[in-house]
Amino acid sequence: MIVVALLFLLASTAHVLSGDTGQNKEPQCIEKEKKALLISFKGVVDPSDILSSWTNSSDQNCCNWSHITCDTKTNHVIKIDFSDAQLFGRDYAIGGEIGSSLVELRHLEHLDLSGNNFVRIPKFIGSFKELTYLSLAGNPISGTIPPQLGNLTKLRSLDLSRDYNYDYDRTLIADNFAWLSHLTSLKTFTMTNANFTRAGLQSFKVPPSLSSLGVSNCLLPKVDSSSLSFTNSSNFIETLRLQGNSIHPTVITWFLNSCTKLVDLTISNSIIDGSFPDSFGNKNSLSFVALSSNEVETGVPKSLGNLTNLIGLDLSGNNFGGTLHDILENLTGSAKFSMEILYLGGNQLGGLVLDDENTFPSLRELYLDYNQLEGTFPNRISRFPNLRVLKLDYNQLTGSLPDLSSMPNLTSFSARYNKFNGTSTESIGKLDFLETLDVSSNSLTGVVSEKLVQGCPRLKGLDLSYNSALMLKFKSNWVPPFQLRGIYLISCKLGPQFPSWLKTQSNLFSLDISSSNISGLVPNWFSNITSKLNYLNMSFNLLHNTLPYFPILGADKVDLSFNQFQGSIPPSLSNVSEVYLSNNKFTNFRAFLCEAKSGTTKILDLSNNQLSGSLPDCWGNFQYLSVVDLGNNKLSGEIPSSVSLSSRYIQTLKLRHNNFSGKLPSSLKNCTELRVLDFGKNSFKGTIPSWIGESLTSLVFLSLKSNKFYGSIPLNLCRLSKIQILDLSSNDLSGGIPLCIKNFTSMAENNDYPMPIIPLQYDPNFLLAFNNIDEYDNIASIMWKGAEYDYDKILGLLRILDLSSNKLTGEIPIEVTHLVQLVQLNLSRNDLSGSIPKKIGSLTKLDSLDLSRNNLSGEIPTSLAKVSSLNYLDLSNNHLYGRIPTGTQLQSFNASSYRMNLGLCGPPLTSSCPGDETSRDPSPSTRDDHESYDDDNETWFDKLWFYIGIGAGFTIGFCGVCGNLLVFSSLRVAYFRFVESLGDWLYVMIAVKWAALRRKLAWH
């Protein structure tokens, strides 16, 4: 019997060791659930082919599909998670609506659709009775919240936080919250950017299980404590967050009294009458209180100082005045012994009185940034003996940097954007625990040597940027005692030699030594420290020669622009997300494009170099390009079709100022995300393709200026409703201006479709992360007031229509006056005829108007005088006539703005209008229509001298002429023949002028 038992035990052990247990088997998808997945997601918009593993894979086991998890025992689908679907941004995440077939997944426990583009909460959501986790956070969901949510009795976490980019419309509506009380297992409920105007806070029926409630920016009706009817279950709430709502201070008191276990209270941007209740004294369960951004002026409630377990207090973003000493005095109760974190940034605190009384022995972090602190910082502070983080940014502090030796535990000191001057203090070098030091954007002077940081072995982040008089002189053989992760020495005097001590820093994550007067070659050892770099900026220096090999893998940004690098661009940079190499002397980038197997570059700026030859046909290697700028080079030939292979993401394509030729490739119509297209100053020819208006409907900026396009302006361009800047100038376009230009909605209405500005956020956990936030700004060359300028920051504010220097004919359509957001209108150098539209004054935002060198006739519309914003006007070289309308603007322009219009008269022209000569003493009303009384006196004074000069000249001339005629007979004969012919000519001219004068008198 014992032998049998032993044999059974051995067999069992072998079975376990062989792994043949049901638990280790790969789950096999249930066919019914697989079909449900395919059908329900069939109508989902999937711009990035995230669901390709479902439909294109040979693996028919849905348990192996991306974003799907099955139970290893039952094989049922228990989890769907698409929270990582927006890998390349919101525009490429999945969205739309999910089909009701999904209800077949009756065992689903976890559904996470956060960060996508779903627009509705499906009503069938209540069918998932096993669901414990549901998140639709960060979606643009709208409509009414379905009460079927109340069927999810096992739900423990519910997050309906709407995408903050859609917080302006609040189209997610809550009629009531009766369903909330049925979620008897719910622990956490979060909701933001919704519309609670119908429901209100008083309709909340909180389930007893709820421990965390967050309702932010939900248009809660203004309520006070008398209208609240929470059940006794509110006693179990530990975390309460009510940001961005209209809450009376009495509601805070009500919550403090009702939620007896409250630990974390956040009520920010919510107080409606500018005061905090002084009722915190008995709430000893509170550990963290955030009352930020409420614009309260009445000061800090003293009862906060009595919270014995208070760890963190956030009072930032209010309007507290007085001194820091006043604030701290109100917190000197029992809370001063427990408080570890204190946020006071973003107030109006002035002065900086820090005595040694009432110390805060536990305080570790003190934030005083964005205040009005001024004067010198105390040399020694003993009030915060255990302080580790001190933030003084954006104040008015002066004098030398403070002596920090009294805070030996300090790990982070930041005092950027102040007015500190003088030399740096050597006390910093005695802080053994210091990890980050930021004193950028001050007025520090003198020489910084290795002594500043020699005693900081734990230093990881150093920022001395924008202290332009600060000179860094480190010994060439200096070996720092630390390994930095972030170095920022922008606009410091670091050069002219490349800093050799950098070769000891093998853990660098971020390096910015731009504008630091470095010249010469990049040393070969530099490639040894780039392998871990995520951010590199050496722009605006005098570095030259070829670029060395950079073993950079997956970096976010490399900026080497504005140097003197030459030769080829190394292919190793093709794995960098953003590559800025503009304003150098590079001549070739074929290896960069064609040797990259799978380039991950999103932004490529190679403008203002010396690139030449044809454009390499290797763009298919770069699938994620969003911005391409090859402007101002010497590239030629036709655009290869492979450029459009990156069409899924490309938003900006700039090839301006090259010598490209041929027609625009039709493959570009696949670049449907394009917002900026700049092909100006090339040699493209043919007609403007109609597919631009049909397919590129997201265009905000379109420039085809200075090419060889001919034919008429295609009517399909009028489909560009988002267009803000349209420049077709300097081509051979003919025909009329399309009447449908009124469909340029962004020029006609106050709608802002900004140029693509791509936020670039790097490692959020990296020290000195504030310097790791950047963005790409589009730069465009714009003809403005007769000269060409580059615009970047304000480009999105401009509305420009430039059709100048073509062969356009016909009249200026009245539809132009519908484009009331126009800032510049240029129709000059065409063959336009007819009159200027009478309603031209509707364009009240015009800063520049150029209609010169056409065949326009008629009078200048009086409405133009009402455009007070007009700073540039050119109506010259037309056939305009009549009086120039009087107003605050039109008389201020130079006479050259009206020249070569022989029929125009009145100021600023010297020619008077008919009838002006007879009005010697005009009435006040007449003076208002012409010139002021003083100007009239000055004019008649000038005329007096004019007539005196005529009389004197006539006398002298008459004597000289008549004397010669009496003496010389041959002159007499010639003279009288001339007078006879002159009489005939005068007769003809008088007749013509008289007819013209009669017409003018009829007009007036």
Summary of the structure (lengths in Angstrom):
residues: 1004
radius of gyration: 38.0
end to end distance: 131.2
largest distance: 165.2
contacts: 3289
relative contact order: 0.03
helix: 27%
strand: 22%
